[in-house]
Each structure stands twice: as C-alpha cells, then as structure tokens.
Amino acid sequence: MVGLLWVYFLGWFGLLAVAVWLFARQPGSQPALVPQPLPRVSILIAARNEATAIARCLRAIRALQYPPELVEVLLGDDGSTDNTAAVAQAAMAGYGGSFRVVPITVVLGGAQGKANVLAHLARAATTAYFFITDADIAVPATWLQGLLAHAQPGVGIVTGLTLVRGPRLFHRLQGLDWLLALGLVQIVTDLGRPVTAMGNNMLVTRAAYQATGGYEALPFSVTEDFELFKAVLLRGYSSRNLFRPEILAESEPCIPGVGSCTSGGGGCGE
C-alpha cells in the first residue's frame, strides 16, 4: 500500500514538473490596451445559501480598481433558505456602483441550476461585457482590467486562473490539484487547442453570449461553463485562457456537504 502511494505521488509530481516545463516554453496570450474610455461592465454572481461566503466575495468586488459608476453587480438569489440576500445587501450598502439582488423564481427554457440563474442575470445586464464569478470566490483588485485587456476583436470568452486557498493540508492539496489541472489546460490552449473555460473567473462578451441563444438555449450540464464555451467557439469566436497574476482569484476550499459544495454558486460545484 505504501509503495502504491509513493508511485502515485511521484507520478503526480512528475506530471506537475512536466506541465511547468511546457508552460514555461509557451508565450501565452499577450494583453492589449484596455478599451478607452473604460466601458461599463456587468458582474454576474449566482448564489444559493451562501450567507457565510457572500460577504467576502462582495468585499473583493468593492475593492476593484475600476470606477464603480461603470460597474453593475447582479446577484442571482436562487431560492436561498438562509439570509444570503440580506447579507449581500448589507455588504454592498453605500456602494458607488449599481447593485441588485435578483430573485430567481422561474425557469428559462431548458436551463437548470446555476445556468438558469445566469440566464436571468444575463437578461437583466445592461452592458456589453459580462464578468462571471462565484459566491465563494474573491477576485483581485485588477480583475476587470486584466480580463478586458484580452477581450480583443473576435474573442468571445476570456478566463482567468483560480486557486484554492485554505489553512489545512487538505486545502493545500486541493490547490495543487487545481493548479495542475489548470496548468495543463493552459498548455493545450497555448498550443491552439482550447479545451474549456473557468466559470468562476470569466469574461464573456454580450455579443458572443447572445450568439449562442443564452443558457436557456444550451443543453443541460452540471458544467454549464463548458457548454457555454463550446457554443461560443461554434459561433466562430475565439477564447483566451490566462495564467497571469492580475486575474488570479482565490476560492474557498471545498468541504463536502458544507456551503458552496452543495449550493448553486460555489466554485466546488453547481
């Protein structure tokens, strides 16, 4: 048994070393200038029973280095049975931008779960850029500019790097697991073979989103971000996947049966 564990860990770290070597050889997506004047943007957040996590998420939104008057934040409350909405309203009191809790009470088309929430929020959004994150995510202060700099003509989706952070060894192992998986995604993307998008750290243009018919027109999947990614590419748009510090978001660790691992907005699963 001990021998098998050694083989597993040696293989895992060997794969990580190869990924790091390949990643270092790729130039990656290079940023262009952020559009000027700065555009209005929409931040879409799906949440269900996220009272313990949502304040941290929204504090990060308030700390964004972007004129708040150009930001609208839409929080979809997917039938929460706790005080998610009240906590969110308190966290955003006095915010200089636009903030609204959108109660989700009906189903749009074939959308379910988080996809249905995002379908409602996309309909409510009033800008040309949709930034999507989750209730258990804290985005960096440079998040909006960081993703916008890669939203060049013809690009429909830009996704950033998200890592798990937590105090325990299990949480750190989750972080390493995510880093390995996302590093491999980055490598194949840089080789011209984009494979997926990260739905908790994403920019999708309104034009690309609407070209797909929206989440209400997409097949149901528990990986709704992957379905949107595929549909956007099928409509002729390209994508960008970024390993850059200015868009590095932090996820709370996944604890099975607790918080975001069982709710609609969390990064550990829809």
Phi, psi and omega in degrees: 000315179298321179298321179295321178297319178297317178299317180299310184290323177295319177296318181297311181290331174296316177297320177298318180296318178297319179298317179298318180296314179295320180298320181295339182273351183258136181287333181075175178287131181262134183289148170259186177288141174295136181308139177233137354296159181302133181279158168290145182224157178243135175250122184249126182229123174267137182212139170215119181054054182244032183299330182276345185247333193293328181296318178299315178302314185284332173298321177294322177297317180294335182272002180300138179274067183211140182305118185299333180292348178260009185240130168245131181249122181241118180252117178271113180269104188271067175067037181300142175256001173253197184259041179307311184297317181294318178297318180296316179299319179294320181294332183256010179300131179079008180296138183283346177262199179261132177223136179212135170270126181252108177292133180257111186237346181230164179258134178260120177055228180263010183288145176221157175057225182299324179300321179294319177300312182294327176299317177296316183294322178296324177292327181279338183292148185240012184241178182268355182230123178254117174258124186244130174217179183246165184292338180259018182249140170246114181273156179284163183297334182263015187302311186295310179296322183299317179282321180301326183295346180249001180273064182280166180307133181090348179271123181263327184226135172234127179236148183250184183267134176233130179238147176278132176233135178193165187279343188261162179300319179300321179295320180292325176294323174301317180298318178295321179298314177298317182298318178297311182298314182290328176296319177294321176300317180297318182298310183291330176295315179295337177275007177087018180234068181299137187240337182193179177223154182261107188286356176259005181206072193221143166244129171232133180286151178302319182299315181292318180298312183292332177297334179277348187090356179085170182301330181294342180259355183269154176298147179293139174203145174290343174254071185298330179295323178293320178296318178295317179304310180299316183295321179296317179294324178296335179274009174094004178273158173255174181226163175228136176239126193244133169248080185220144185294331184288350178238017181284114179258157180244131178256143170293149180294153179273119176246107185309131178087358184235136169055235190293342179289347179238004186245178188279342187252355192280154179288344181277352178152147180279000000 
